[in-house]
Amino acid sequence: MRIIGGSARGRTIVAPAGSKTRPTQDYVRESLFNIIRWDVQEARVLDLFAGTGALSLESLSRGASQAVLIDMDRDACNAIRKNMETTRLGEQCRLIARDYRQALETLAREGAKFDVVFIDPPYKMENTGEMCAELYDRGVLSEQFLIVVEHRRGMAPLLDQRFEAFDIRKYGDTEITFVRNAVKAAGEEMP
């Protein structure tokens, strides 16, 4: 695996051994960042279930201003630390080695706001719609947020009326759903 574009382009990143972490494949990441390239410019990025940190590090390499990476797996956190060092992007990163709910509670208390959020949990976790709702409820999303949810094909997040899934891309058994704030016809945000 490697960083595909930007300032850290070509730098190799590592994944923890075993099958607990399912890194986003290079060709999927390249396609994803071609789609969201303008969204990551100067963005504050949150990466739930960061795994290798590839999505956050790719964002930083392509112009994001900062990233918070969350993962509670010890091997994943060790890989993330190594990858932050290898890419020389560590100064723009914060790793929180805890359960995502605990981490979100901390970030909400701190008043953190994020422009781009990556949700890429283990496929057995199918509550990605609830994760989107928790981000909204905790107040950690900026006004013009983008949530990128990677999930098993056919298991799109079940979203409430506050969200709009405006695009879905398919890559083999993986799908990526792009989510934003739902708006009323007059341009007003949904309550």
N, CA, C and O of each residue as an XYZ file, in Angstrom:
764
protein
N       0.842     -1.178      0.000
C       0.000      0.000      0.000
C       0.888      1.243      0.000
O       2.009      1.239      0.509
N       0.340      2.306     -0.592
C       1.106      3.536     -0.688
C       0.168      4.731     -0.712
O      -1.028      4.582     -0.962
N       0.706      5.908     -0.453
C      -0.038      7.147     -0.632
C      -0.046      7.434     -2.129
O       0.997      7.373     -2.780
N      -1.207      7.742     -2.668
C      -1.377      7.814     -4.119
C      -1.103      9.205     -4.686
O      -0.570      9.322     -5.790
N      -1.456     10.256     -3.953
C      -1.288     11.598     -4.507
C      -0.855     12.604     -3.469
O      -0.891     12.338     -2.268
N      -0.444     13.770     -3.948
C      -0.112     14.871     -3.062
C       1.317     14.859     -2.566
O       2.187     14.227     -3.166
N       1.559     15.559     -1.467
C       2.909     15.781     -0.952
C       3.610     14.500     -0.496
O       4.838     14.429     -0.545
N       2.866     13.496     -0.059
C       3.465     12.236      0.407
C       3.332     11.123     -0.632
O       3.495      9.944     -0.317
N       3.039     11.505     -1.854
C       2.816     10.530     -2.926
C       3.966      9.524     -3.024
O       5.143      9.885     -3.002
N       3.579      8.241     -3.135
C       4.540      7.169     -3.314
C       5.087      6.583     -2.026
O       5.733      5.536     -2.057
N       4.846      7.234     -0.890
C       5.361      6.689      0.369
C       4.563      5.440      0.741
O       3.335      5.416      0.656
N       5.284      4.422      1.149
C       4.676      3.140      1.499
C       4.088      3.207      2.899
O       4.700      3.748      3.820
N       2.883      2.644      3.046
C       2.264      2.546      4.368
C       2.013      1.079      4.679
O       1.845      0.258      3.777
N       1.989      0.767      5.952
C       1.861     -0.623      6.388
C       0.480     -0.871      6.987
O      -0.192      0.046      7.459
N       0.084     -2.128      6.951
C      -1.161     -2.563      7.589
C      -0.806     -3.599      8.645
O       0.169     -4.334      8.493
N      -1.590     -3.662      9.713
C      -1.320     -4.692     10.715
C      -1.544     -6.082     10.125
O      -2.379     -6.265      9.239
N      -0.794     -7.048     10.622
C      -0.949     -8.432     10.165
C      -2.306     -8.965     10.592
O      -2.892     -8.491     11.565
N      -2.797     -9.944      9.867
C      -4.070    -10.569     10.212
C      -5.222     -9.971      9.433
O      -5.028     -9.136      8.548
N      -6.412    -10.403      9.769
C      -7.591    -10.008      9.002
C      -8.498     -9.040      9.752
O      -9.607     -8.761      9.295
N      -8.048     -8.518     10.903
C      -8.897     -7.596     11.659
C      -9.068     -6.262     10.934
O     -10.121     -5.628     11.019
N      -8.024     -5.846     10.225
C      -8.068     -4.583      9.504
C      -8.256     -4.863      8.019
O      -7.583     -5.722      7.448
N      -9.180     -4.127      7.401
C      -9.473     -4.297      5.974
C      -9.175     -2.966      5.284
O     -10.073     -2.142      5.110
N      -7.905     -2.752      4.889
C      -7.551     -1.461      4.295
C      -8.271     -1.225      2.969
O      -8.528     -2.159      2.209
N      -8.588      0.035      2.711
C      -9.178      0.409      1.439
C      -8.122      0.212      0.360
O      -7.016      0.744      0.460
N      -8.465     -0.553     -0.668
C      -7.504     -0.858     -1.727
C      -7.080      0.412     -2.456
O      -7.841      1.376     -2.546
N      -5.855      0.397     -2.974
C      -5.300      1.580     -3.638
C      -6.196      2.106     -4.750
O      -6.414      3.314     -4.846
N      -6.722      1.213     -5.598
C      -7.525      1.693     -6.731
C      -8.849      2.310     -6.259
O      -9.358      3.236     -6.890
N      -9.406      1.803     -5.157
C     -10.632      2.384     -4.597
C     -10.315      3.747     -4.000
O     -11.067      4.702     -4.188
N      -9.193      3.836     -3.276
C      -8.779      5.107     -2.680
C      -8.517      6.151     -3.770
O      -8.897      7.313     -3.626
N      -7.872      5.735     -4.848
C      -7.605      6.678     -5.938
C      -8.909      7.209     -6.540
O      -9.043      8.408     -6.784
N      -9.858      6.318     -6.773
C     -11.159      6.726     -7.301
C     -11.877      7.648     -6.317
O     -12.430      8.673     -6.715
N     -11.870      7.289     -5.043
C     -12.509      8.091     -4.009
C     -11.946      9.506     -3.992
O     -12.703     10.476     -3.962
N     -10.633      9.628     -4.010
C     -10.035     10.961     -3.914
C     -10.164     11.755     -5.211
O     -10.074     12.983     -5.189
N     -10.369     11.089     -6.319
C     -10.710     11.822     -7.544
C     -12.088     12.465     -7.399
O     -12.330     13.549     -7.929
N     -12.983     11.798     -6.684
C     -14.344     12.309     -6.484
C     -14.355     13.457     -5.468
O     -15.034     14.461     -5.681
N     -13.615     13.317     -4.375
C     -13.700     14.295     -3.277
C     -12.516     15.262     -3.236
O     -12.312     15.939     -2.228
N     -11.749     15.334     -4.295
C     -10.508     16.127     -4.277
C     -10.713     17.562     -3.804
O      -9.849     18.096     -3.108
N     -11.817     18.200     -4.154
C     -12.036     19.586     -3.744
C     -12.542     19.666     -2.303
O     -12.341     20.679     -1.633
N     -13.185     18.624     -1.831
C     -13.709     18.614     -0.462
C     -12.603     18.543      0.581
O     -12.773     19.040      1.694
N     -11.465     17.928      0.238
C     -10.409     17.752      1.243
C      -9.492     18.963      1.370
O      -8.722     19.043      2.327
N      -9.552     19.896      0.444
C      -8.686     21.080      0.517
C      -8.967     21.855      1.803
O     -10.087     22.315      2.025
N      -7.950     21.997      2.644
C      -8.038     22.727      3.916
C      -9.054     22.117      4.899
O      -9.413     22.760      5.885
N      -9.511     20.908      4.645
C     -10.539     20.277      5.481
C      -9.976     19.785      6.807
O      -8.803     19.431      6.924
N     -10.856     19.776      7.796
C     -10.592     19.094      9.063
C     -11.225     17.717      8.910
O     -12.431     17.600      8.692
N     -10.411     16.682      9.024
C     -10.822     15.315      8.701
C     -10.939     14.477      9.972
O     -10.103     14.565     10.871
N     -11.990     13.666     10.027
C     -12.173     12.689     11.098
C     -12.243     11.317     10.460
O     -12.990     11.112      9.503
N     -11.475     10.380     10.977
C     -11.397      9.028     10.417
C     -11.768      8.020     11.500
O     -10.943      7.670     12.344
N     -13.022      7.556     11.467
C     -13.478      6.536     12.412
C     -13.023      5.171     11.912
O     -13.099      4.894     10.714
N     -12.559      4.328     12.802
C     -12.061      2.999     12.437
C     -10.913      3.164     11.440
O     -10.933      2.580     10.357
N      -9.922      3.957     11.814
C      -8.879      4.398     10.892
C      -8.032      3.265     10.314
O      -7.499      3.408      9.214
N      -7.894      2.149     11.022
C      -7.168      0.999     10.463
C      -5.694      1.276     10.238
O      -4.891      1.162     11.164
N      -5.333      1.638      9.021
C      -3.947      1.986      8.679
C      -3.736      3.493      8.691
O      -2.601      3.969      8.688
N      -4.831      4.236      8.703
C      -4.745      5.691      8.591
C      -4.673      6.167      7.155
O      -4.502      7.361      6.910
N      -4.801      5.254      6.198
C      -4.610      5.593      4.785
C      -5.532      6.712      4.307
O      -5.090      7.592      3.568
N      -6.794      6.697      4.708
C      -7.730      7.711      4.223
C      -7.377      9.096      4.774
O      -7.407     10.082      4.037
N      -7.051      9.172      6.039
C      -6.658     10.451      6.638
C      -5.345     10.947      6.064
O      -5.214     12.117      5.706
N      -4.375     10.052      5.978
C      -3.062     10.447      5.476
C      -3.137     10.871      4.010
O      -2.461     11.815      3.601
N      -3.946     10.185      3.230
C      -4.155     10.581      1.831
C      -4.786     11.971      1.780
O      -4.413     12.793      0.943
N      -5.743     12.234      2.676
C      -6.381     13.555      2.740
C      -5.359     14.638      3.057
O      -5.337     15.681      2.405
N      -4.510     14.395      4.060
C      -3.493     15.370      4.433
C      -2.499     15.585      3.300
O      -2.099     16.715      3.022
N      -2.108     14.508      2.655
C      -1.186     14.603      1.533
C      -1.755     15.464      0.414
O      -1.012     16.110     -0.325
N      -3.085     15.466      0.298
C      -3.761     16.204     -0.773
C      -4.307     17.562     -0.326
O      -5.085     18.178     -1.054
N      -3.914     18.034      0.850
C      -4.247     19.402      1.213
C      -5.166     19.610      2.401
O      -5.492     20.754      2.717
N      -5.599     18.547      3.076
C      -6.393     18.731      4.298
C      -5.509     19.398      5.349
O      -4.289     19.233      5.335
N      -6.124     20.148      6.258
C      -5.342     20.891      7.244
C      -4.991     20.059      8.477
O      -3.916     20.229      9.052
N      -5.885     19.167      8.884
C      -5.637     18.349     10.067
C      -6.516     17.115     10.025
O      -7.523     17.076      9.319
N      -6.119     16.097     10.798
C      -6.897     14.860     10.842
C      -6.863     14.275     12.244
O      -5.840     14.283     12.927
N      -8.024     13.767     12.646
C      -8.130     12.998     13.880
C      -8.466     11.572     13.472
O      -9.450     11.330     12.771
N      -7.649     10.641     13.912
C      -7.806      9.229     13.574
C      -8.227      8.479     14.827
O      -7.623      8.640     15.887
N      -9.260      7.663     14.705
C      -9.779      6.918     15.844
C      -9.740      5.428     15.527
O     -10.257      4.987     14.500
N      -9.133      4.673     16.405
C      -9.159      3.212     16.312
C      -8.806      2.673     17.687
O      -7.951      3.228     18.377
N      -9.462      1.596     18.083
C      -9.182      1.047     19.404
C      -8.309     -0.209     19.362
O      -7.912     -0.723     20.407
N      -8.008     -0.705     18.151
C      -7.173     -1.896     18.010
C      -5.698     -1.515     18.177
O      -5.203     -0.614     17.500
N      -5.009     -2.202     19.073
C      -3.612     -1.873     19.365
C      -2.719     -2.016     18.133
O      -1.879     -1.152     17.882
N      -2.886     -3.093     17.362
C      -2.058     -3.291     16.169
C      -2.327     -2.213     15.124
O      -1.401     -1.732     14.471
N      -3.589     -1.837     14.967
C      -3.931     -0.773     14.023
C      -3.288      0.535     14.464
O      -2.736      1.260     13.637
N      -3.351      0.845     15.746
C      -2.759      2.093     16.250
C      -1.246      2.108     16.039
O      -0.678      3.146     15.701
N      -0.597      0.970     16.235
C       0.842      0.898     15.973
C       1.141      1.148     14.500
O       2.095      1.854     14.173
N       0.329      0.573     13.605
C       0.508      0.792     12.164
C       0.275      2.263     11.820
O       1.020      2.840     11.027
N      -0.751      2.870     12.411
C      -1.051      4.286     12.156
C       0.133      5.157     12.568
O       0.542      6.047     11.822
N       0.681      4.901     13.752
C       1.826      5.691     14.222
C       3.007      5.576     13.254
O       3.653      6.569     12.920
N       3.271      4.354     12.817
C       4.366      4.140     11.860
C       4.081      4.875     10.551
O       4.978      5.489      9.975
N       2.833      4.812     10.082
C       2.472      5.465      8.825
C       2.513      6.985      8.926
O       2.865      7.663      7.960
N       2.156      7.522     10.087
C       2.254      8.968     10.295
C       3.711      9.406     10.197
O       4.015     10.459      9.636
N       4.609      8.591     10.746
C       6.039      8.902     10.693
C       6.579      8.766      9.267
O       7.300      9.640      8.788
N       6.232      7.679      8.599
C       6.725      7.426      7.243
C       6.305      8.515      6.263
O       7.087      8.932      5.409
N       5.054      8.973      6.397
C       4.541      9.995      5.472
C       4.958     11.401      5.858
O       4.776     12.342      5.085
N       5.524     11.548      7.066
C       5.932     12.853      7.606
C       4.739     13.802      7.758
O       4.871     15.017      7.611
N       3.579     13.222      8.053
C       2.362     14.009      8.230
C       1.880     13.992      9.683
O       0.792     14.481      9.989
N       2.683     13.435     10.555
C       2.287     13.258     11.948
C       1.942     14.524     12.696
O       1.112     14.495     13.604
N       2.566     15.649     12.333
C       2.286     16.900     13.041
C       0.871     17.400     12.800
O       0.347     18.194     13.582
N       0.252     16.940     11.723
C      -1.116     17.349     11.414
C      -2.142     16.332     11.917
O      -3.342     16.497     11.700
N      -1.667     15.285     12.585
C      -2.537     14.183     13.008
C      -2.692     14.129     14.521
O      -1.826     14.555     15.285
N      -3.822     13.591     14.906
C      -4.064     13.238     16.309
C      -4.682     11.851     16.300
O      -5.708     11.634     15.655
N      -4.078     10.923     16.998
C      -4.585      9.565     17.099
C      -5.255      9.398     18.451
O      -4.654      9.674     19.490
N      -6.505      8.943     18.435
C      -7.224      8.629     19.666
C      -7.452      7.120     19.677
O      -8.224      6.589     18.879
N      -6.776      6.450     20.584
C      -6.828      4.992     20.660
C      -7.914      4.559     21.640
O      -7.635      4.071     22.736
N      -9.161      4.752     21.211
C     -10.315      4.388     22.042
C     -11.476      3.989     21.150
O     -11.415      4.122     19.928
N     -12.524      3.503     21.772
C     -13.778      3.213     21.083
C     -14.303      4.498     20.459
O     -14.155      5.573     21.040
N     -14.911      4.401     19.291
C     -15.326      5.621     18.587
C     -16.341      6.439     19.387
O     -16.331      7.666     19.297
N     -17.212      5.802     20.161
C     -18.194      6.553     20.953
C     -17.506      7.386     22.035
O     -17.847      8.551     22.241
N     -16.544      6.786     22.716
C     -15.785      7.516     23.737
C     -15.003      8.662     23.101
O     -14.943      9.762     23.650
N     -14.409      8.396     21.944
C     -13.635      9.427     21.253
C     -14.539     10.578     20.821
O     -14.161     11.743     20.951
N     -15.733     10.263     20.304
C     -16.665     11.316     19.889
C     -17.112     12.161     21.079
O     -17.283     13.374     20.961
N     -17.297     11.515     22.213
C     -17.667     12.257     23.422
C     -16.577     13.265     23.778
O     -16.871     14.417     24.099
N     -15.328     12.831     23.721
C     -14.201     13.718     24.001
C     -14.148     14.862     22.997
O     -13.994     16.019     23.386
N     -14.273     14.551     21.714
C     -14.196     15.583     20.673
C     -15.339     16.581     20.802
O     -15.145     17.777     20.581
N     -16.531     16.100     21.160
C     -17.672     16.998     21.344
C     -17.418     17.954     22.506
O     -17.703     19.146     22.402
N     -16.882     17.437     23.612
C     -16.551     18.285     24.770
C     -15.531     19.356     24.391
O     -15.564     20.469     24.915
N     -14.635     19.013     23.484
C     -13.598     19.958     23.056
C     -14.123     20.968     22.027
O     -13.434     21.935     21.702
N     -15.335     20.745     21.517
C     -15.893     21.645     20.514
C     -15.345     21.421     19.112
O     -15.415     22.320     18.274
N     -14.807     20.248     18.845
C     -14.225     19.947     17.533
C     -15.310     19.906     16.461
O     -16.438     19.485     16.719
N     -14.955     20.348     15.261
C     -15.856     20.300     14.101
C     -15.071     19.738     12.925
O     -13.892     20.045     12.746
N     -15.742     18.907     12.123
C     -15.069     18.256     11.010
C     -15.829     18.479      9.713
O     -17.059     18.466      9.673
N     -15.047     18.685      8.645
C     -15.601     18.917      7.313
C     -15.804     17.615      6.546
O     -16.797     17.450      5.837
N     -14.856     16.695      6.692
C     -14.907     15.404      6.005
C     -14.748     14.315      7.049
O     -13.826     14.348      7.864
N     -15.660     13.342      7.017
C     -15.602     12.216      7.950
C     -15.596     10.917      7.157
O     -16.437     10.706      6.283
N     -14.641     10.055      7.470
C     -14.588      8.721      6.877
C     -15.091      7.725      7.906
O     -14.619      7.705      9.042
N     -16.053      6.897      7.506
C     -16.553      5.815      8.354
C     -16.301      4.522      7.597
O     -16.943      4.254      6.581
N     -15.368      3.727      8.091
C     -15.007      2.471      7.426
C     -14.853      1.378      8.483
O     -13.749      0.897      8.739
N     -15.992      0.987      9.100
C     -15.912     -0.002     10.184
C     -15.745     -1.412      9.635
O     -15.889     -1.633      8.433
N     -15.440     -2.366     10.510
C     -15.479     -3.769     10.076
C     -16.857     -4.070      9.483
O     -17.867     -3.565      9.973
N     -16.900     -4.882      8.440
C     -18.165     -5.150      7.754
C     -19.235     -5.737      8.668
O     -20.425     -5.615      8.375
N     -18.831     -6.377      9.782
C     -19.841     -6.943     10.683
C     -20.625     -5.843     11.404
O     -21.709     -6.098     11.930
N     -20.081     -4.621     11.431
C     -20.775     -3.494     12.051
C     -21.640     -2.829     10.979
O     -21.123     -2.152     10.090
N     -22.928     -3.021     11.065
C     -23.827     -2.548     10.016
C     -24.637     -1.330     10.439
O     -25.616     -0.984      9.779
N     -24.247     -0.679     11.524
C     -25.016      0.448     12.046
C     -24.415      1.788     11.616
O     -24.368      2.726     12.412
N     -23.959      1.886     10.375
C     -23.299      3.115      9.926
C     -24.256      4.313      9.907
O     -23.815      5.449     10.080
N     -25.543      4.082      9.702
C     -26.516      5.172      9.778
C     -26.584      5.750     11.182
O     -26.688      6.965     11.357
N     -26.526      4.875     12.183
C     -26.505      5.335     13.578
C     -25.237      6.124     13.873
O     -25.259      7.080     14.649
N     -24.128      5.720     13.250
C     -22.873      6.459     13.439
C     -22.999      7.868     12.869
O     -22.537      8.831     13.481
N     -23.623      7.991     11.702
C     -23.853      9.317     11.114
C     -24.702     10.169     12.057
O     -24.394     11.336     12.298
N     -25.770      9.578     12.586
C     -26.651     10.304     13.502
C     -25.897     10.740     14.748
O     -26.102     11.853     15.233
N     -25.026      9.884     15.275
C     -24.273     10.241     16.474
C     -23.327     11.411     16.194
O     -23.169     12.294     17.037
N     -22.702     11.420     15.025
C     -21.845     12.556     14.651
C     -22.648     13.852     14.671
O     -22.192     14.867     15.197
N     -23.839     13.809     14.096
C     -24.710     14.989     14.022
C     -25.157     15.401     15.426
O     -25.066     16.568     15.807
N     -25.642     14.412     16.187
C     -26.150     14.688     17.538
C     -25.082     15.261     18.459
O     -25.382     16.101     19.307
N     -23.858     14.822     18.303
C     -22.756     15.300     19.157
C     -22.257     16.679     18.721
O     -21.474     17.308     19.433
N     -22.706     17.149     17.556
C     -22.326     18.487     17.110
C     -20.909     18.597     16.581
O     -20.318     19.676     16.626
N     -20.345     17.493     16.075
C     -18.954     17.530     15.599
C     -18.848     17.725     14.077
O     -17.750     17.677     13.523
N     -19.984     17.944     13.404
C     -19.967     18.146     11.957
C     -20.033     19.634     11.637
O     -20.799     20.374     12.254
N     -19.232     20.067     10.676
C     -19.311     21.454     10.220
C     -20.602     21.623      9.411
O     -21.285     20.641      9.117
N     -20.928     22.850      9.057
C     -22.170     23.110      8.318
C     -22.197     22.411      6.962
O     -23.233     21.878      6.566
N     -21.094     22.405      6.260
C     -21.023     21.821      4.918
C     -20.250     20.506      4.954
O     -19.299     20.329      4.193
N     -20.642     19.594      5.820
C     -19.904     18.349      5.991
C     -20.117     17.368      4.834
O     -21.108     17.421      4.106
N     -19.139     16.476      4.706
C     -19.224     15.329      3.816
C     -18.847     14.107      4.633
O     -17.783     14.064      5.251
N     -19.733     13.107      4.631
C     -19.427     11.831      5.284
C     -19.262     10.796      4.183
O     -20.111     10.675      3.299
N     -18.161     10.048      4.241
C     -17.858      8.997      3.271
C     -17.936      7.677      4.023
O     -17.122      7.409      4.907
N     -18.930      6.846      3.666
C     -19.143      5.581      4.371
C     -18.766      4.435      3.445
O     -19.347      4.274      2.372
N     -17.789      3.641      3.867
C     -17.409      2.440      3.116
C     -18.083      1.246      3.783
O     -17.999      1.073      4.999
N     -18.749      0.432      2.980
C     -19.522     -0.678      3.544
C     -19.613     -1.827      2.550
O     -19.243     -1.703      1.382
N     -20.115     -2.939      3.050
C     -20.337     -4.106      2.200
C     -21.428     -3.773      1.180
O     -22.380     -3.056      1.488
N     -21.283     -4.289     -0.007
C     -22.256     -4.046     -1.074
C     -23.662     -4.406     -0.600
O     -23.883     -5.487     -0.056
N     -24.604     -3.497     -0.809
C     -25.993     -3.715     -0.428
C     -26.312     -3.363      1.016
O     -27.445     -3.553      1.459
N     -25.331     -2.852      1.760
C     -25.539     -2.536      3.182
C     -25.356     -1.041      3.431
O     -24.677     -0.640      4.377
N     -25.965     -0.221      2.577
C     -25.845      1.235      2.705
C     -26.378      1.699      4.056
O     -27.249      1.048      4.633
N     -25.864      2.816      4.564
C     -26.338      3.312      5.858
C     -27.818      3.682      5.811
O     -28.295      4.265      4.837
N     -28.534      3.335      6.879
C     -29.934      3.735      7.025
C     -29.931      5.117      7.675
O     -29.679      5.259      8.872
N     -30.214      6.121      6.865
C     -30.072      7.514      7.293
C     -31.417      8.120      7.657
O     -32.440      7.767      7.071
N     -31.420      9.035      8.625
C     -32.653      9.748      8.950
C     -32.787     10.976      8.051
O     -31.949     11.205      7.178
N     -33.840     11.765      8.264
C     -34.184     12.880      7.369
C     -33.172     14.012      7.372
O     -33.235     14.895      6.516
N     -32.245     14.005      8.310
C     -31.230     15.070      8.358
C     -30.147     14.898      7.295
O     -29.377     15.820      7.026
N     -30.097     13.704      6.691
C     -29.015     13.362      5.776
C     -29.533     13.064      4.381
O     -30.683     12.669      4.191
N     -28.649     13.266      3.408
C     -28.918     12.888      2.027
C     -27.742     12.054      1.522
O     -26.598     12.507      1.537
N     -28.034     10.829      1.074
C     -27.025     10.014      0.391
C     -27.084     10.420     -1.078
O     -27.998     10.013     -1.795
N     -26.124     11.213     -1.529
C     -26.220     11.805     -2.859
C     -25.452     11.052     -3.924
O     -25.552     11.380     -5.106
N     -24.678     10.034     -3.522
C     -23.953      9.240     -4.511
C     -23.546      7.926     -3.867
O     -23.245      7.877     -2.675
N     -23.538      6.864     -4.658
C     -23.038      5.561     -4.217
C     -22.164      5.018     -5.336
O     -22.570      5.009     -6.499
N     -20.961      4.564     -4.986
C     -20.049      3.968     -5.955
C     -19.783      2.526     -5.553
O     -19.655      2.214     -4.369
N     -19.700      1.649     -6.550
C     -19.503      0.222     -6.309
C     -18.126     -0.214     -6.801
O     -17.708      0.130     -7.907
N     -17.426     -0.984     -5.954
C     -16.108     -1.516     -6.268
C     -16.087     -2.977     -5.795
O     -15.719     -3.250     -4.652
N     -16.472     -3.898     -6.651
C     -16.534     -5.307     -6.259
C     -17.552     -5.495     -5.153
O     -18.714     -5.121     -5.313
N     -17.131     -6.076     -4.015
C     -18.059     -6.292     -2.893
C     -18.127     -5.087     -1.961
O     -18.791     -5.139     -0.926
N     -17.439     -3.999     -2.324
C     -17.415     -2.779     -1.519
C     -18.248     -1.696     -2.183
O     -18.244     -1.557     -3.407
N     -18.961     -0.932     -1.365
C     -19.651      0.263     -1.837
C     -19.215      1.442     -0.973
O     -18.891      1.291      0.205
N     -19.218      2.605     -1.588
C     -18.952      3.838     -0.860
C     -20.159      4.739     -1.048
O     -20.548      5.057     -2.172
N     -20.745      5.143      0.069
C     -21.899      6.051      0.061
C     -21.428      7.417      0.526
O     -20.749      7.540      1.546
N     -21.798      8.454     -0.241
C     -21.439      9.838      0.064
C     -22.665     10.515      0.668
O     -23.744     10.498      0.077
N     -22.495     11.109      1.844
C     -23.606     11.645      2.625
C     -23.342     13.111      2.937
O     -22.219     13.497      3.263
N     -24.389     13.918      2.833
C     -24.292     15.332      3.219
C     -25.559     15.742      3.954
O     -26.498     14.960      4.103
N     -25.558     16.975      4.404
C     -26.693     17.552      5.104
C     -27.880     17.651      4.142
O     -27.731     18.164      3.033
N     -29.035     17.175      4.546
C     -30.237     17.328      3.728
C     -30.692     18.776      3.819
O     -30.557     19.413      4.864
N     -31.227     19.290      2.727
C     -31.708     20.671      2.710
C     -33.141     20.706      2.193
O     -33.544     19.876      1.378
N     -33.903     21.685      2.683
C     -35.252     21.893      2.199
C     -35.196     22.573      0.838
O     -34.131     23.021      0.412
N     -36.312     22.651      0.166
C     -36.368     23.260     -1.166
C     -35.879     24.706     -1.151
O     -35.259     25.148     -2.119
N     -36.136     25.436     -0.103
C     -35.739     26.842     -0.030
C     -34.274     26.995      0.405
O     -33.791     28.112      0.592
N     -33.583     25.880      0.563
C     -32.180     25.942      0.962
C     -31.966     25.920      2.455
O     -30.835     26.063      2.919
N     -33.032     25.744      3.219
C     -32.908     25.694      4.676
C     -32.522     24.282      5.106
O     -32.930     23.293      4.498
N     -31.738     24.219      6.152
C     -31.366     22.915      6.684
C     -32.560     22.260      7.360
O     -33.447     22.923      7.897
N     -32.548     20.934      7.314
C     -33.595     20.180      8.004
C     -33.369     20.298      9.509
O     -32.226     20.414      9.952
N     -34.440     20.269     10.301
C     -34.269     20.346     11.759
C     -33.650     19.069     12.296
O     -33.430     18.948     13.501
